[in-house]
Amino acid sequence: MPYIQDSLNKFSELEPEVILTVDGDEAVKNIEAVAQRNNIETGPLSMALIFLATDDLSMDKIAPYLEERLETSSATAQKITADFIDSVVNPLKKRLDFLNFNPGKTMTVEEEKNYLSEMFMKNLLSELKNHPIILDAINHQIFYILDKDLKFSGELVKMLLANEEILTSGTVLAGGKSLSGAIGNWLKNFIEVNGSSIFDSVALSRYLIGSKSAVKLSQPEKEKVKEILTIYRNLKFFPESMPDDTGEGWQILPFEIPAEEKLAQAKEKIESLPKQVAESKQAVVFSARHLAEEKEEEERKEKLEQLNKIMEKYPPNSLQRKAVEEEIKKTSRKL
């Protein structure tokens, strides 16, 4: 069994895109769903995912690992493993392959197009909540594809117009009908009101302030509509919609770029995490398998105290914290 602290150190040294994806809301949600379906806690699955990400656990060793951690039968471990791989591991592998900038990656351009099409038609709102580093990576992939096939921007616009994700709680007028506040319906209303020509921020503000459908929106909902209309403009009129010809500051999915100093600080924090952990006098490397039965009770209590201090280094609900919490539970049961 891998040492959890060694794996946490290695995990924190991975590329930020990998850390943010593996420890992202979607992965956590999928882990929780697998745990609920199989009536188990999320801790062992969180640990398994970290070990997979750091190459400390191979795919063929997941079932034996869960069998031991869960103290269950081989058949049950195999069943949980199949669910875990299908619901958590495979979607993450696909996601990371899409975000990968390496030309030698396994995902083809056509597969990337399909991935983006599904995103723009079904999952756009959840994507827009992502960290700027992830949004920047998605934009990078969009520009990479548009460089090879400029007409694909039109396909993504079609996906936007067909998107049924609910953007606002109220209704919107489109085609003379009162429809749900879905992304596609807001776009159709905007086109009816503003026309199909390229528009600037002034026209966008005028629409949000004066149109019959938008005037009743709260300010947060207006910001959501503005974000979707900006994406529509960026794609529909690309590359004319971009700020200049240099490629600097180009975005399809808009996000606020942190000040250079703040971005550097954020990256430094991610990169320095392993050093912080290593330098901590309280850090302890251990594994449940390597906790010998003959250890004295006081020594175990001391380890538990150290684990709690390590746990506090990670944000609530993070994959790393859940993994350490699982070790705390495992250790506590032996006291």
MARRO-573078 format. One record per residue: residue in one letter; x negated, y, z of N, C-alpha, C, CB in turn. Coordinates in steps of 0.001 Angstrom, whole numbers, padded with zeros to 6 digits, always signed. Each point is the difference from the previous one (the first is absolute). Glycine has a CB too. Layout:
BEGIN
AXYZXYZXYZXYZ
...
***
This chain:
BEGIN
M-000846-001201+000000+000846+001201+000000-000879+001247+000000+001835-001239+001230
P-001539+002229-002036-000818+001221-000043+000093+000776+001312+000345+000120-002482
Y-001354+000693+002736+000020+000902+001146+000800+001244-000400-002263-000865+000861
I+003298+001184-000093+000900+001093-000375-000721+001344-000059+001878-001261+001043
Q-002786+001538-000078-000645+001308-000012-000944+000165-001181+000190+000053+002472
D-000890-001137-002843-000851+000053-001191+000832+000309-001232-001589-001633+001042
S+002748+000987-001139+000863+000209-001168+000588+001404-000022+000538-002434+000005
L-000180+002959+001172+000504+001371+000069-001064+000994-000448+001527-000664+001872
N-002766+000404-001475-001096+000867-000444-000127-000016-001519-001199-000421+002163
K+001217-000776-002735-000125-000127-001453+001207+000599-000709-001372-002069+000313
F+002550+001890+000273+001215+000547-000604-000075+001515-000096+001308-001930+000901
S-001817+002568+000158-000076+001468+000013-001065+000537-000942+000787-000044+002346
E-001632-000838-002886-001023+000418-000954+000453-000158-001449-001720-000633+001674
L+002911+000081-001890+000511-000165-001351+000371+001352-000604+000841-002289+000601
E-000602+002300-001920+000406+001237-000667+001305+000530+000621-001125-000769-002150
P+001267+002098+002279+001222+000562+000601+001276-000496-000668-001318+002005+000600
E+001291-002171-001948+001195-000492-000699+000399-001385+000492-000642+001350-002004
V-000361-002177+002301+000278-001358+000478+000566+000040+001418-001847-000904-001458
I+001205+001687+002323+000469+000107+001387+001443+000503+000045-002361+000439+000767
L+002632+000633-001497+001328+000615+000029+001064-000903-000604-001085+002226-000132
T+000700-003090-000807+000955-000909-000630+000267-001212+000890-000785+000759-002261
V-000278-001380+002752+000159-001192+000840+000695+000362+001311-002068-001016-001027
D+001779+002203+001543+000612+000453+001248+001166+000955-000276-002216-000268+001167
G+002780+000192-002369+001089+000901-000382+001363-000460+000475-001334+000616-001957
D+002303+000269+001852+001362-000289+000472+000603-001217-000692+000296+002426+000470
E-000552-002557-001776+000597-001105-000753-000529-001336+000486+000256+001495-001981
A-001560-001587+002194-000588-001251+000476+000497-000337+001402-002030+000427-001411
V+002093+000578+002279+000479-000213+001362+001463-000464-000022-001612+001760+000859
K+002411-001126-001695+001417-000385-000118+000128-001447-000471+000614+002389-000507
N-001433-002778-000452+000060-001366-000523-000452-001019+001042-000409+000895-002297
I-000612-000540+003073-000445-000883+001082+001116-000184+001026-002384+000750-000343
E+003037+000339+000703+001096-000079+000969+001138-000871-000525-000615+002274+000855
A+000884-002202-002157+001064-000813-000593-000358-001488+000057+000615+001919-001517
V-001873-002247+001211-000448-001397+000068+000094-000508+001433-001546+000367-001962
A+001114+000447+002914+000044-000391+001407+001433-000250+000462-002084+001328+000408
Q+002996-000445-000846+001403-000147+000393+000621-001252-000608+000180+002485+000188
R-000474-002737-001461+000566-001186-000657-000474-001292+000654+000106+001282-002134
N-001329-001263+002655-000581-001216+000561-000010-000020+001525-001388-000149-002030
N+002038+001158+002619+000149+000070+001462-001352-000050+000715+002241-001097-000219
I-003183+001923-000254-001315+000091+000628-000337+001477+000198-000758-002195-001061
E-000319+002462+001796-000457+001375+000182-000868+000422-001185+000083-000278+002512
T-000248+001592-002683-000747+000509-001153-001521-000085+000182+001915+001522-000448
G-002371-001614+001707-001426+000041+000277-000853-000974-000794+000642+000726+002211
P-000314-002034-002196-000825-000954-000757-000041+000303-001496+000559-001711+001706
L+000539+002197-002269+000021+000339-001420-000850+001242-000271+002295-001014-000204
S-002235+001987+001095-000823+001204-000145-001479-000352+000044+001811+001373+001056
M-002169-002256-000127-001390-000421+000097-000427-000745-001254+000219-000131+002487
A+000645-000766-002968-000325-000763-001207-000241+000929-001178+001364-001918+000847
L-000572+002983-000948-000148+000930-001116-001319+000761+000086+002489+000222-000118
I-002872+000191+001307-001292+000669+000168-001136-000941-000367+000966+001443+001813
F-000884-002681-001359-001040-000980-000314-000081-000262-001502+000343-001049+002249
L+000795+001037-002924+000000-000173-001460-000651+001197-000683+002090-001388+000157
A-001750+002586+000316-000536+001223-000615-001513+000104+000145+002168+001123+000472
T-002703-001690+000598-001447+000086+000249-000733-001271-000434+000470+001533+001919
D+000239-002427-002587-000582-001270-000464-000453-000890+001149-000724+001163-002066
D+001316-000997+003226-000305-000868+001134+000950-001192+000076-000886+001985+001219
L+001851-002008-002127+000948-001107-000073+000345-000219-001461+000940+000501+002311
S-001057-001717-002775+000340-000322-001386+001463-000426-000090-002387-000689-000459
M+002930+000743-000721+001412-000316-000203+000336-001409+000490+000029+001548-001968
D-000925-002496+001723+000288-001384+000369-000110-000251+001498-000821-000674-002228
K+000323+001667+002982-000142-000155+001441+001100+000724+000784-002454-000216-000349
I+003377+000870-000373+001062+000745+000703+000866-000937+000823+000010+001712-001825
A+000432-002813+001212+000889-000929+000700-000648-000599+001253+001069-000518-002194
P-002309+000008+002108-000626-000509+001227-000169+001084+001069-001188-001689-001396
Y+000882+002911+000933-000156+001117+000939+001313+000271+000734-001782+001001-001477
L+002881-000916+000742+001295+000272+000626+000465-001177+000852+000583+001495-001920
E-000919-002690+001487+000362-001179+000793-000606+000095+001394+000137-001392-002093
E-001408+001807+002153-000670+000120+001295+000511+001193+000789-002014-001075-000982
R+002123+002232+000312+000427+001214+000710+001421-000119+000536-001518+001327-001456
L+002387-001928+000671+001403-000109+000386+000287-001245+000826+000583+001245-002051
E-001592-002131+002127+000161-001264+000719+001235-000735-000504-001132+000979+002027
T+001170-001169-003321+001149-000621-000641-000451-001178-000847+001214+002197-000011
S-000265-002845-000646-000322-001163-000823-000590+000435-001335+001838-001298+001109
S-002501+000361-001770-000587+000282-001305+001072+000370-001009-001870-001572+000509
A+003001+000868-000467+001088+000264-000948+000563+001410+000183+000558-002450-000012
T-000372+002852+001271+000522+001348+000268-001002+001062-000434+001333-000896+001932
A-002614+000658-001651-001036+000953-000403-000057+000138-001516-001309-000574+002054
Q+001471-000538-002765+000002+000035-001466+001177+000816-000515-001125-002243-000062
K+002286+002084+000678+001203+000743-000400-000193+001503+000223+001427-002005+000565
I-001955+002375+000600-000226+001411+000304-001058+000581-000947+000620-000407+002425
T-001646-000379-002689-001069+000453-000900+000526+000295-001393-001631-001342+001312
A+002491+000465-001820+000568+000211-001336+000797+001299-000047+000099-002487-000354
D+000668+002746+001410+000783+001231+000080-000927+001211+000104+001892-001257+001102
F-002925+001148-000299-000967+001074+000203-000723+000346-001301-000291-000743+002378
I-000141-000266-003106-000709+000236-001257+000930+000629-001038-001518-001945+000496
D+002721+001431-000586+000942+000490-001006+000492+001415+000308+000695-002360-000409
S-000452+002645+001680+000618+001279+000384-000995+001100+000354+001903-001319+000810
V-003105+000940-000392-000967+000992+000467-001273+000014-000848+000918-000282+002299
V-001559-000872-002418-001321-000051-000632+000061+000290-001498-000692-001652+001726
N+001571+000963-002442+000063+000198-001458+000389+001421-000397+000597-002393-000209
P+000429+003000+000842+000303+001407-000328-001170+000934+000296+002395-000469+000482
L-003134+000207+000593-001156+000840+000316-001106-000165-001028+000574-000165+002415
K-000817-001067-002846-001024-000241-001022+000352+000739-001287-000504-002252+001011
K+001781+002212-001375+000456+000685-001204-000161+001512+000146+001625-001866-000444
R-001264+002368+001614-000096+001433+000273-001453+000473-000055+002063-000150+001426
L-002950-000576-000769-001402+000381+000028-000634-000101-001379-000124-000766+002363
D+000562-000201-003152-000506-000119-001363+000439+001195-000831+000043-002501+000184
F+001183+002955+000025+000486+001177-000722-000803+001245+000375+002295-001017-000084
L-002598+001183+001373-000720+001186+000468-001492-000058-000295+001701+000233+001775
N-002186-001389-002180-001419-000195-000252-000441+000771-001248+000128-002265+001092
F-001175+003079-000965-000516+000772-001124-000977-000794-000867+000303+002042+001375
N-000705-003192-000892-001009-000797-000704+000535-000505-001337-000984-000681+002205
P+000340+000994-003328+000468-000455-001315+000066-001523-000121-000970+002072-000958
G+000222-002775+001801-000026-001450-000084+001074-000686+000815-002392+000193-000386
K+003366+000551+000894+001041-000610+000822+000889-000910-000844-000043+001993+001529
T+000812-002832-000845+000786-001024-000700+001289+000543-000618-000950-001661+001572
M+001518+002737-001016+001265+000530-000520-000228+000697-001344+000865+000287+002360
T-000082-000660-003351-000110+000608-001328+000741+001325-000040-000193-002272-001039
V-000039+003037-000022+000690+001275-000167+001508-000218-000101-002028+000953-001148
E+002442-001990+000453+001432-000280-000123+000607-000336+001349-000366-000810-002330
E-000363+000074+003147+000487-000319+001349+000059+001262+000857-000966-002321-000185
E+000011+003219-000007+000036+001271+000723+001213+000830-000421-002509-000038+000179
K+002816+000012-001460+001184+000714-000493+001264-000553+000646-001165+000449-002184
N+001263-001759+002262+001172-000626+000613+000097+000362+001479-000152-001889-001646
Y-000994+001922+002313-000036+000353+001422+000503+001426+000196-001936-001575+000374
L+001452+002501-001214+000411+001395+000104+001470+000183-000354-002330+000685-000546
S+002797-001398-000467+001403+000106-000409+000923-000387+001141-000647-000496-002364
E+000312-000604+003041+000823-000432+001135-000074+001017+001140-000377-002408-000643
M-000812+002974+000852-000160+001009+001039+000884+001207-000268-002340-000777+000371
F+002323+001269-001605+000750+001212-000334+001502-000246-000086-001996+000812-001224
M+002397-002051+001109+001422-000300-000095+000606-000435+001329-000382-000636-002355
K-000460+000035+003252+000573-000599+001206-000650+000428+001307+000570-001893-001413
N-001843+002272+001388-000728+000189+001264-000675+001360+000135-000360-002428+000009
L+000835+003412-000739-000708+001277-000032+000020+000717+001347+000584+000175-002404
L+000552-000186+003086+000112+000747+001253-000955-000530+001065+002386+000474-000548
S-002533-001770+000649-000937-000554+000980-001439+000316-000392+001630-001836+000524
E-001927+001854-001822-001355+000325-000452-000367+001431+000362+000242-001638-001874
L+000701+002553+001773-000277+001412+000264-000311+000275+001464+001484+000567-001895
K-001199-001538+002774-000306+000161+001421-001421-000434+000323+002405-000359+000519
N-003105-000160-001514-001337-000534+000229-001025+001091+000301+000582-001887-001504
H-001715+001448+002027-001125+000885+000298-000521+000620-001302-000616-001398+002036
P+000117+002656-001985-000543+000632-001207-001055-000833-000721+000465+002156+001077
I-001241-002936-000339-001015-000839-000640+000658-001028-000911-001529+000323+001969
I+002655-000891-001533+000724-000982-000816+000673+000687-001180+000376-001438+002030
L+000247+002582-001795+000647+000730-001094-001024+000426-001048+001771+000805+001590
D-002942-000423-001148-001065+000366-000932-000426-001210-000831-000784+001788+001591
A+000718-002949-000956-000364-001228-000721+001063-000366-001039-001255-000800+002029
I+002528+000963-001675+001091-000284-000948-000083+000959-001179+001474-000843+001874
N-001693+002119-001584-000145+000986-001080-001160-000361-000918+000950+001770+001498
H-002024-002216-000911-001172-000399-000786+000378-001106-000986-001525+000630+001916
Q+002302-001595-001449+000407-001107-000863+000965+000476-001090-000314-001589+001924
I+001196+002524-001588+000928+000537-001002-000777+000707-001114+001788+000273+001773
F-002750+000562-001391-000793+000710-001005-000829-000968-000833-000085+001997+001502
Y-000390-003065-000879-000771-001015-000714+000858-000627-001101-001369-000462+002079
I+002633+000172-001747+000903-000609-000979+000399+001004-001075+000852-001555+001771
L-000542+002787-001352+000399+001016-000975-001134+000324-000964+001586+000947+001678
D-002802-001103-001236-001143+000219-000881-000029-001039-001119-001280+000995+001920
K+001796-002180-001616+000046-001066-000999+001299+000006-000801-001475-001350+001474
D+002559+001823-000836+001315-000010-000648+000806+001191+000498-000049-002527-000217
L-000085+003656-000472+000657+001236+000425+001522-000133+000006-001934+001280-000915
K+002474-002110+000016+001450-000160-000091+000600-000672+001233-000251-000129-002463
F-000589-000497+003266+000517-000693+001192+000622+000978+000986-001741-001767-000297
S+001364+003038+000227+000620+000996+000882+001498+000054-000237-002122+001338+000017
G+002540-001515-001292+001427-000018-000315+000713-001186+000624-000511+001167-002121
E-000185-002309+002198+000586-001186+000632+000226+000233+001488-001129-001457-001699
L+000171+002124+002329+000154+000288+001425+001126+001005+000255-002438-000473+000318
V+002626+001404-001237+001131+000934+000115+001318-000766-000075-001377+001848-001041
K+001451-002828+000155+001207-000833-000103+000266-000725+001319-000408-000300-002471
M-000655-000178+003099+000145-000688+001277+000526+000957+001072-001870-001565-000635
L+001380+002800+000606+000483+001000+000952+001498+000256-000186-002284+001056+000026
L+002695-000915-001266+001409+000277-000288+000897-001163+000382-000715+001485-001853
A+000143-002692+001904+000783-001183+000373-000122-000329+001487-000321-000869-002313
N-000470+001640+003044-000249-000278+001415+001256+000280+000837-002443+000568-000324
E+002865-001567+001092+001213+000123+000813-000302+000168+001483+001182-001382-001682
E-002440+001652+002022-000331+000253+001407+000689+001284+000461-002236-001181-000260
I+002815+001142+001440+000753+001145+000509-000951+001055+000545+001944-001497+000547
L-001886+002676-001155-000889+001100+000351+000638+000936+001017-001028-000159-002261
T+002344+000414+002121+000716+000899+000904+001301-000644+000441-001027+002004-001117
S+001530-001569+002254+001211-000605+000563+001264+000428-000751-001135-000058+002225
G+001156+001277-002752+001174+000490-000704+000052-000456-001448-000015+001950+001504
T+001052-001536-002195+000180-000361-001408-000615+001057-000918+002111-001233+000596
V-002236+000873-001853-000542+000901-001006+000848-000128-001269-002355-000190+000978
L+002543+001304-001687+000792-000013-001229-000875-000403-001183+001518+001785+000932
A-001031-002745-001704-000710-000420-001199+001007-000579-000980-002119-000456+001314
G+002116+000994-002522+000955-000471-001005+001434+000291+000378-001600-001767-000597
G+001816+002847+001340+001346+000369+000419+000542-000846+001137+000380+000756-002294
K-001216-001594+002895+000438-000865+001093-000796+000288+001267+000652-001766-001659
S-000014+001473+002791-000672+000126+001280-000643-001343+000335+001634+001793+000784
L-002962-001838-000792-000737-001249+000163-000852+000024+001272-000034-000281-002497
S-000494-000882+002842-000857-000101+001184-001267+000829-000197+000906-002307+000488
G-001552+002638+000622-001214+000809-000066-001228-000814-000352+001006+001512+001660
A-000892-002348-002680-001117-000837-000440-000992+000821-000816+001502-002018-000011
I-002717+001530-000079-001046+000697-000743+000441+000274-001436-001739-001093+001444
G+002215+000057-002127+000407+000150-001399+001111+001007-000187-000676-002327-000365
N+001618+002360+001308+001125+000932-000114-000451+001443+000180+001527-001782+000849
W-002476+002019+000036-000523+001358+000175-000743+000464-001249-000189-000400+002469
L-000542-000498-003082-000705+000357-001228+000981+000344-001114-001899-001487+000674
K+002966+000701-000788+001004+000256-001032+000679+001342+000231+000368-002466-000258
N-000090+002801+001524+000615+001292+000312-000940+001149-000358+001319-001079+001848
F-002590+000913-001501-000970+001057-000300-000092+000237-001503-001293-000598+002068
I+001264-000467-002856-000102+000129-001455+001239+000689-000557-001424-002071-000102
E+002603+001748+000660+001241+000643-000444-000018+001492+000298+001231-002144+000376
V-001765+002505+000782-000016+001404+000428-001134+000783-000634+001024-000698+002140
N-002202+000103-002211-001202+000726-000385-000461-000269-001427-000637-000071+002363
G+001192-000977-002991-000440-000346-001338-001159-000984+000017+000765+002228-000769
S-001248-002593-000394-001034-001036-000107-001374+000563-000359+001781-001587-000676
S-001940+002911+000760-001301+000613-000290-000863+000020+001254+001041+001415-001802
I-002342-001204+001616-000898+000071+001138+000385+001166+000892-001839-001033-001355
F+001670+000883+002648+000417+001041+000950-001124+000251+000988+002428-000657-000240
D-002397+001844+000838-001026+000370+000970+000587+000012+001408-001191+001365-001752
S+000389-000962+002718+000434+000002+001397+001122+001000+000253-002297-000689+000656
V+002330+001750-001451+001069+000994+000161+001344-000610-000386-001631+001872-000473
A+001668-002564-000656+001237-000653-000442+000418-001079+000993-000598+000468-002398
L-000366-001159+002950+000297-001044+000977+000608+000593+001264-001876-001379-000920
S+001300+002471+001400+000535+000671+001193+001396+000552-000263-002334+000583+000708
R+002532-000022-001903+001311+000549-000356+001070-001103+000016-001128+001778-001411
Y+000762-002958+000927+000942-001126-000009+000352-000422+001430-000949-000777-002210
L-000052+000681+003071+000234-000456+001368+000809+001010+000815-002134-001281-000127
I+002003+002550-000215+000715+001043+000742+001411+000226-000538-002193+001078+000487
G+002350-001158-001827+001261+000441-000589+000902-001037-000618-001189+001992-000377
S+000714-003211+000100+000866-000977-000659+001062-000520+000971-001896-000651-001529
K+003066+000290+000999+001120-000422+000838-000326-001229+000844+001533+000945-001706
S-002298-001862+001134-000318-001225+000736-001090+000223+001045+000658-001312-002011
A-001668+002124+001681-001151+000161+000888+000237+001009+001107-001438-000599-001901
V+002347+001553+001686+000169+001076+000963+000473-000506+001362+000505+001523-001897
K+000186-002655+001932+000536-000532+001252-000997-000878+000755+002247+000088-001034
L-003415-000308+000466-000991-000874+000626-000701+000679+001172-000327-001122-002199
S-000097+000311+003167-000845+000513+001072-001394+000253-000581+001335-001254+001796
Q-002162+001981-001069-001335+000296-000506-000845-001259-000197+000139+002204+001141
P-000106-003162-000204-000759-001239-000234+000454-000747-001250-000330-000167+002451
E+001650+000165-002727+000494-000674-001196-000409+000756-001262+001934-000900+001323
K-001957+002223-001239-000467+000790-001150-001461-000324-000311+001626+001841+000587
E-002423-002053+000456-001406-000349-000209-000124-001359-000693-000633+001343+002038
K+001506-002275-001689-000014-001321-000642+000351+000120-001481+000636-001078+002187
V+000415+001855-002470+000413+000191-001393-001111+000693-000785+002421+000132+000709
K-003042+000860-000094-001106+000721-000650-001138-000955-000343+000619+002091+001254
E-000912-002997-000350-001082-000960-000223+000300-000889-001208-000517+000024+002462
I+001759-000512-002546+000382-000868-001122-000010+000774-001316+001404-001387+001558
L-000917+002608-001545+000007+000808-001220-001421+000334-000448+002220+000957+000667
T-003120-000791+000290-001404+000248-000339-000607-001217-000686-000201+001575+001947
I+000514-002764-001434-000488-001236-000624+000553-000120-001421-000149-001122+002267
Y+001433+001421-002415+000637-000033-001325-000722+000941-000968+002219-000551+001073
R-002471+001776-000624-000689+000980-000857-001413-000475-000351+001348+001852+001051
N-002065-002360-000040-001377-000444-000229-000083-001093-001057-000526+000594+002353
L+001514-001487-002368+000015-001099-000967+000595+000398-001345+000179-001562+001908
K+000976+002209-001853+000737+000340-001222-000830+000880-000932+002139-000171+001284
F-002903+001092-000724-000715+000973-000820-001520-000157+000101+001918+001562+000307
F-002347-002749+000073-001445-000268+000101-000629+000001-001393+000366-001365+002104
P-001539+001964-002305-000870+000652+001001+000232+001506+000146-001675-001740-000508
E+002650+002278-000224+000267+001444+000084+000345+000412+001431+000804-000019-002383
S-000238-000895+003145+000428+000310+001364-001154+000112+000987+002110-001161-000510
M-003288+000722+000111-001150+000040+000899-000551+001427+000104-000549-002395-000593
P-000099+002716+001733-000415+001393+000255-001087+000534-000925+000609-000417+002322
D-001445-000469-002884-001082+000465-000865-000448-001156-000882-000746+001715+001718
D-000326-001525-002444-000511-001037-000899-001182-000768+000581+000778+001387-001890
T-001138-001094+003117-001203-000601+000578+000259-001322+000697-000881+002272+000272
G+002128-002524+000094+000314-001194+000769-000042+000236+001495-000903-001333-001852
E+000408+002496+002278-000066+000328+001419+001404+000305+000539-002350+000898-000303
G+002691-001499+001414+001286+000269+000638+001193-000600-000712-000996+002053+000823
W+000764-002945-001780+001107-000632-000719+000727-000978+000920-001239+000250-002190
Q+002556-000204+002134+000828-000920+000778+001241-000385-000804-000837+001020+002160
I+001285-002238-001967+001332-000400-000461+000894-000089+001232-000932-001286-002020
L+000520+000474+002987+000669-000018+001300-000620+001122+000832+000476-002532-000112
P+000299+003545+000452-000589+001149+000705-000276-000306+001466+001197+001514-001567
F-002266-000983+002075-000292-000065+001424-000912+001157+000338+000266-002519+000056
E-000220+002904+001208-000825+001116+000449-001420-000482+000207+001981+001105+001091
I-002911-000507-001785-001403-000373+000147-000553+000688+001239-000274-000306-002508
P-000198-000461+003490-000543+000626+001211-001204+000873-000345+000804-001947+001382
A-001059+002915-000526-001203+000820-000172-001208-000925-000039+001066+001984+001188
E-002049-001612-001965-001166-000871-000200-000619-000436+001331-000436+001154-002182
E+000387-000240+003122-000604-000322+001290+000835-001035+000738-000988+002299+000117
K+002332-002150-000168+000867-000945+000688-000081-001377-000641+001523+001876+000639
L-001594-001915-001972-000105-001276-000698-001311-000691+000367+001405+000896-001895
A-002469-000110+001965-001301-000567+000373+000052-000551+001418-001168+001613-001538
Q+001845-000888+002418+000120-000460+001381+000790-001294+000080-000129+002364+000782
A+001191-002461-001590+000825-001214-000003-000810-001200-000470+002046+001386-000428
K-002816-001196-000634-000835-001093-000516-001080-000370+001011+000434+000766-002358
E-001005+000263+003006-001051-000251+000984+000548-000800+001173-001155+002124-000677
K+002402-001838+001052+000618-000725+001108+000178-001469-000344+001170+002089+000706
I-000729-002349-001939+000179-001381-000443-001347-000707-000030+002019+000655-001364
E-003029+000027+000804-001317-000620-000184-000739-000185+001317-000104+001022-002258
S+000397-000169+003247-000744-000061+001254+000618-000947+001006-000719+002314-000405
L+001907-002838+000101+000695-000856+000951-000831-001205+000441+002122+000732-001040
P-002765-001460+000109-000808-001137+000440-001103+000407+000980+000486-001095-002183
K-001115+002263+001920-001069+000473+000867+000539+000320+001385-001219+000910-001988
Q+002405-000276+002030+000607+000341+001277+000263-001251+000820+001034+002026-001034
V-000510-003037+000365+000308-001247+000691-001273-000671+000486+002053-000275-001402
A-003074+000270+000529-001245-000672+000341-000685+000670+001171-000243-000700-002366
E+000358+002033+002436-000682+000741+001054+000761-000034+001318-000969+001463-001747
S+002225-001849+001690+000804-000014+001217-000516-001041+000987+001983+000768-001321
K-002212-000352+002545-000491-000937+001007+001071-001023+000373-001533+001778+000875
Q+002786-001452-001231+001088-000878+000361+000310-001020-001086+000911+001827+001392
A-001499-001665-002578+000306-000909-001106-000465-001409+000335-000195+001895-001643
V+000995-002873+001319-000343-001387+000295+000371-000872-001179+000337+000384+002457
V-001255-001264-002837+000253-000901-001102+000425-001338+000573-001671+001193-001485
F+002832-001668+001031+000504-001238+000556+000961-000649-000981-000277+000896+002331
S+000631-002103-002035+001004-000718-000774+000655-000997+000921-001273+000293-002168
A+002609-000503+001979+000732-000893+000889-000579-001411-000026+002052+001378-000356
R-002506-001785-000842-000548-001353-000119-001255-000161+000845+000946-000164-002309
H-001707+001287+002425-001280-000056+000701+000119+000350+001481-001101+000583-002141
L+002306-000383+002616+000183+000211+001435+000019-001370+000675+001303+002174-000374
A-002349-002522+001017-000094-001324+000613+000973-000089+001174-002427-000204-000705
E+002973-000980+000877+000984-000223+001049-000578+000223+001391+001132-001620-001495
E-002458+001423+001650-000596+000075+001327-000333+001424+000435-000909-002257-000396
K+001231+003261-000424-000297+001390+000381+000724+000354+001299-000311+000630-002434
E-000358+000114+003259+000594+000408+001260+001103+001026-000232-002170-000459+001167
E+003157+000483-000274+001148+000891-000135-000417+001464-000010+001404-001709+001133
E-002397+002080-000351-000448+001392+000033-000591+000431-001334-000433-000233+002440
E-000289-000655-003067-000602+000318-001290+001075+000231-001052-002019-001353+000606
R+003075+000536-000541+001106+000165-000948+000709+001331+000239+000294-002503-000116
K-000111+002879+001371+000639+001276+000299-000828+001165-000536+001037-001015+002047
E-002343+000884-001920-000885+001046-000508+000116+000118-001521-001574-000407+001924
K+001644-000737-002577+000164+000013-001453+001323+000637-000396-001408-002057-000163
L+002450+001763+000919+001310+000574-000285-000036+001516+000135+001096-002108+000799
E-001798+002592+000198-000139+001448+000187-000748+000621-001178+000012-000311+002502
Q-001050-000365-002961-000777+000498-001130+000843+000014-001272-002100-000871+001067
L+002913-000161-001253+000872-000072-001181+000994+001158-000035-000238-002492+000013
N+000780+002809+001147+000952+001111+000065-000655+001311-000392+001246-001196+001792
K-002521+001378-001422-000713+001219-000370-000290+000019-001500-001019+000103+002298
I+000697-001267-002866-000208-000083-001448+001294+000313-000742-001811-001709+000346
M+002920+001168+000159+001301+000197-000641+000347+001482-000113+000745-002216+000895
E-001112+002996+000127+000345+001423+000014-000713+000781-001093+000380-000182+002440
K-001385-000415-003081-000716+000695-001072+000814+000049-001283-002150-000726+001017
Y+003201-000092-001109+000755-000105-001241+001401+000588+000161-001314-002049-000609
P+001863+002633-000458+001325+000627+000075+001095-001025+000289-000784+001760-001594
P+001891-001345+002223+001132-000905+000216+000518-000550-001328+000615+001275+002080
N-000216-002533-002060+000568-000684-001168-001000-000285-001114+002114+001099+000560
S-003401-000759-000348-000989-000316-001029-000296-001486+000021-001000+002300+000186
L+000532-002805-001324-000322-001417-000114-001074-000381+001005+000616+000042-002428
Q-001631+000827+002583-001084-000300+000913+000496-000109+001438-001573+001170-001541
R+002441-000221+001936+000510-000010+001380+000820-001254+000255+000034+002511+000023
K+000788-002906-001009+000807-001209+000173-000873-001233+000136+001832+001062-001308
A-002946-001071+000589-000910-001136+000097-000614-000079+001394-000491+000181-002458
V+000070+000973+002991-000574+000012+001344+001068-000338+001034-001701+001708-000723
E+002926-001199+000533+001100-000323+000914+000247-001499+000050+001032+002227-000473
E-001152-002863-000686+000173-001449-000044-001062-000695+000834+001014+000190-002277
E-002262+000309+002206-001067-000585+000808+000243+000239+001484-001599+000334-001893
I+002169+000836+002225+000319+000288+001394+001041-000976+000523-000543+002416-000370
K+001576-002677-000437+001028-000951+000403-000587-001390+000172+001720+001360-001194
K-002587-001731+000268-000610-001328+000054-000858-000131+001259+000005-000131-002527
T-000769+001175+002834-000864-000022+001182+000828+000019+001270-001796+001169-001283
S+002863-000374+001294+000849+000116+001189+000630-001332+000392+000461+002361-000631
R-000107-003148-000385+000631-001298+000275-000959-000966+000666+001488+000352-001952
K-002797-000066+001864-001003-000893+000586-000392+000422+001415-000845-000465-002298
L+001364+001633+002744-000357+000456+001351+000786-000753+001051-000542+002257-000904
***
